[in-house]
Amino acid sequence: MSGGARVVALSGGIGGAKLALGLYRALPPDALTVVCNTGDDFVHLGLHVSPDVDTVLYTLAAIANRAQGWGREGETWSFMQALERLGGETWFRLGDGDLAVHVERTRRLAAGESLSAVTETLRRALGVRATVLPMCDTPLPTIVHTADGRLPFQEYFVKLRCTPAVTGFEYRGAADAVPAPGVTHALVDAGLEAVVICPSNPFISVDPILAVPGMRNALAACAGPVIAVSPVIGGRAVKGPTGKMMGELGLEVSAAAVATHYGDLLDGFVVDPADAALADALDVPCLVTPTLMRDDADKVALAEAVLAFARGLD
């Protein structure tokens, strides 16, 4: 990649943020734009919470809690402890420092600012040089269809710990959404060298982004290749409920099934050496390289491999 490379990453939370960090460190910092899923957003305790946006911001700012994968390093929990003593809802945990972000976001939204404007303010305050954008400014909540009925995403994911069997997904409000300011601009940039779909859950992290009207067309028309990194290695999801969801939807839990899910959106696909045999059978150019990101060196190595792969697809 040239020194002036511009790259867009589509990201959910923990897994996506890991590769976003690798890209951030492999590129000039201001060359990266991360478009974040907001299908996980919800109002809790009267506060607007944007879990994936915050995970990306905290990760790029080097303040993320690496042990638990979400929240902030060195977090304290006085608020939650006090709330528990009052008999309040504690199923979704908000640390004290994290709480400050939600309070400030909610205050600014109530004052009439857009989610993208608030995210930009937070980005600057946290010292992140990459551009971080929500996928859209209007609510577009993911609703999980299950054998027990339709559930708001956080109720399914956190409160019920992904226990109900999944039958499908709904991205409510998608028809009326538009990409947040800056998203389309980043994708139509003639100097765009790659779009990287991070190894996030295809159904609950990436599909909500793709559900925003105009996103798929913008990706199809963008100057750089669209490359996805598989979140499945050797028939198992690296993290989270991806494998469980695929099985319940009647899909094979495999990197190949992920590539098929994205279909002709892709110009390239990245799989782990554990799936090298699958790569030979796919109809899209594949890069076989280690995709398990155990530490920062792994993240940067994967990012560099993906960027080199993109250069070869130009």
Backbone hydrogen bonds, N-H to C=O, Kabsch-Sander energy under -0.5 kcal/mol:
donor,donor_aa,acceptor,acceptor_aa,energy
5,A,2,S,-1.9
6,R,191,G,-0.7
7,V,31,A,-2.2
8,V,194,A,-2.2
9,A,33,T,-2.8
10,L,196,V,-2.5
11,S,9,A,-0.6
11,S,35,V,-2.5
17,A,13,G,-3.0
18,K,14,I,-1.6
19,L,15,G,-1.3
20,A,16,G,-2.4
21,L,17,A,-2.3
22,G,18,K,-1.8
23,L,19,L,-2.7
24,Y,20,A,-2.5
25,R,21,L,-1.9
26,A,22,G,-1.7
27,L,23,L,-1.9
31,A,28,P,-2.7
32,L,29,P,-0.9
33,T,7,V,-2.4
34,V,131,T,-3.1
35,V,9,A,-3.2
35,V,33,T,-0.6
36,C,34,V,-0.6
36,C,133,L,-3.4
37,N,11,S,-2.2
41,D,38,T,-1.3
42,F,49,V,-1.8
44,H,42,F,-0.6
44,H,47,L,-2.8
47,L,44,H,-2.0
48,H,102,H,-0.5
49,V,42,F,-2.9
49,V,47,L,-0.7
54,D,50,S,-2.5
55,T,51,P,-2.3
56,V,52,D,-2.2
57,L,53,V,-2.4
58,Y,54,D,-3.2
59,T,55,T,-2.2
60,L,56,V,-2.6
61,A,57,L,-1.9
62,A,59,T,-1.2
63,I,58,Y,-2.8
64,A,58,Y,-0.9
65,N,71,G,-1.8
66,R,64,A,-1.0
69,G,65,N,-1.8
73,E,63,I,-3.4
75,E,72,R,-1.1
81,Q,77,W,-2.3
82,A,78,S,-2.4
83,L,79,F,-2.6
84,E,80,M,-2.6
85,R,81,Q,-1.7
86,L,82,A,-1.1
87,G,84,E,-1.5
88,G,83,L,-2.6
93,R,91,W,-0.6
95,G,93,R,-0.5
96,D,76,T,-2.8
99,L,95,G,-2.8
100,A,96,D,-1.4
101,V,97,G,-1.1
102,H,98,D,-1.7
103,V,99,L,-2.7
104,E,100,A,-2.4
105,R,101,V,-2.6
106,T,102,H,-2.6
107,R,103,V,-2.5
108,R,104,E,-2.3
109,L,105,R,-2.6
110,A,106,T,-2.4
111,A,107,R,-1.3
112,G,109,L,-1.7
113,E,108,R,-2.3
118,V,114,S,-2.4
119,T,115,L,-2.6
120,E,116,S,-1.9
121,T,117,A,-1.9
122,L,118,V,-2.3
123,R,119,T,-2.7
124,R,120,E,-2.2
125,A,121,T,-2.2
126,L,122,L,-2.1
127,G,124,R,-1.1
128,V,123,R,-2.2
131,T,32,L,-2.5
133,L,34,V,-3.1
135,M,36,C,-1.7
137,D,178,V,-0.5
142,T,39,G,-2.4
143,I,170,E,-3.3
144,V,142,T,-0.5
144,V,151,L,-3.0
145,H,143,I,-0.6
145,H,168,G,-2.5
146,T,144,V,-0.5
146,T,149,G,-1.7
147,A,165,A,-2.1
149,G,146,T,-1.8
151,L,144,V,-2.8
153,F,142,T,-1.7
155,E,152,P,-0.6
156,Y,152,P,-2.1
157,F,153,F,-3.4
158,V,154,Q,-2.3
159,K,154,Q,-1.7
160,L,155,E,-2.3
162,C,156,Y,-3.1
163,T,160,L,-1.8
167,T,145,H,-3.5
168,G,145,H,-1.4
170,E,143,I,-2.4
172,R,141,P,-1.8
172,R,170,E,-0.8
174,A,171,Y,-1.8
176,D,173,G,-0.9
177,A,174,A,-1.4
180,A,135,M,-1.8
183,V,180,A,-2.4
184,T,180,A,-0.6
186,A,182,G,-2.0
187,L,183,V,-1.7
188,V,184,T,-2.2
189,D,185,H,-0.6
192,L,189,D,-1.9
193,E,6,R,-3.1
194,A,6,R,-0.9
195,V,225,P,-2.6
196,V,8,V,-3.0
197,I,195,V,-0.6
197,I,227,I,-3.3
198,C,10,L,-2.3
198,C,196,V,-0.9
200,S,198,C,-3.0
205,S,201,N,-1.9
206,V,201,N,-1.7
207,D,202,P,-2.3
209,I,206,V,-0.6
210,L,206,V,-2.2
211,A,207,D,-1.6
212,V,209,I,-1.2
215,M,212,V,-2.3
218,A,214,G,-2.3
219,L,215,M,-2.5
220,A,216,R,-2.4
221,A,217,N,-1.7
222,C,218,A,-0.9
223,A,187,L,-0.5
227,I,195,V,-3.2
227,I,225,P,-0.6
228,A,268,G,-1.8
229,V,197,I,-2.4
230,S,228,A,-0.5
230,S,270,V,-2.6
233,I,236,R,-3.0
236,R,233,I,-1.3
238,V,231,P,-2.4
242,T,239,K,-0.6
245,M,241,P,-2.9
246,M,242,T,-2.6
247,G,243,G,-2.4
248,E,244,K,-2.2
249,L,245,M,-1.8
250,G,247,G,-1.4
251,L,246,M,-3.1
254,S,252,E,-1.6
258,V,254,S,-1.3
259,A,255,A,-2.3
260,T,256,A,-2.3
261,H,257,A,-2.1
262,Y,258,V,-1.8
263,G,259,A,-1.8
265,L,262,Y,-1.6
266,L,263,G,-1.6
267,D,226,V,-3.3
268,G,226,V,-1.5
269,F,285,P,-2.0
270,V,228,A,-2.5
271,V,287,L,-2.7
275,D,272,D,-2.5
276,A,273,P,-1.6
279,A,275,D,-1.7
280,D,276,A,-1.0
281,A,278,L,-1.5
282,L,278,L,-0.5
282,L,279,A,-1.1
287,L,269,F,-2.5
289,T,271,V,-2.4
289,T,287,L,-0.7
293,M,291,T,-0.6
294,R,292,L,-1.0
299,K,295,D,-1.8
300,V,296,D,-2.4
301,A,297,A,-2.4
302,L,298,D,-2.6
303,A,299,K,-2.3
304,E,300,V,-2.7
305,A,301,A,-2.1
306,V,302,L,-2.6
307,L,303,A,-2.6
308,A,304,E,-2.3
309,F,305,A,-2.2
310,A,306,V,-2.4
311,R,307,L,-2.0
312,G,308,A,-1.7
313,L,309,F,-0.9
313,L,310,A,-0.8
314,D,310,A,-0.7
314,D,311,R,-0.8
